Amino acid sequence: MTAVGTRRAGNAAGAATRGPVPRWADWAAQATMWCAVPAGIWRILFALGLPAGFTGSQDPANGPSFMLPYVVALTAASETFAFLSLGLVRPWGEVWPRWVPVLRGRRIRPLAAIVPASLGSIALMLIWTPLAFGFASDGDPEMPHGAKAAILYACYLPLVAWGPLLAAVTAAYAARRHRHG
């Protein structure tokens, strides 16, 4: 098992992770961020009126006026949660960064990261795995067909990997924090 070693945070204190971060865990944490990007881009383009192949009530032209702000907020929230997985392989997942008022510099208890990350990975697997397999079997005539359906699936399929990747990174974080504090 190759390890990245202790990572420098680039802050004045020169904080480093407690114990080496396995290289695969670092890559998996970075991959979690990229899992959410295609779906987010697709959602925003859809809300802007991209002809994505939806018809009837599914057509964004027939949707409510708050659709674009909702989709932008949903995408920003998804990307933020995906970004937080990096905290499991970076020093700011072990010690509060200096820009966080009141908590700055305090040690983060391992369970404060492990429990939400574990619950998040379970939720992601419960949400995206059935949805991914349900896309192809859905006979809804208002859903996209042909190339537009292929683009939709290609954009949403990476979300299936998000939960398992987060679970693996969480397990690596838990093991590292158990060994090294």
Summary of the structure (lengths in Angstrom):
residues: 181
radius of gyration: 19.3
end to end distance: 20.0
largest distance: 58.2
contacts: 521
relative contact order: 0.19
helix: 64%
strand: 5%
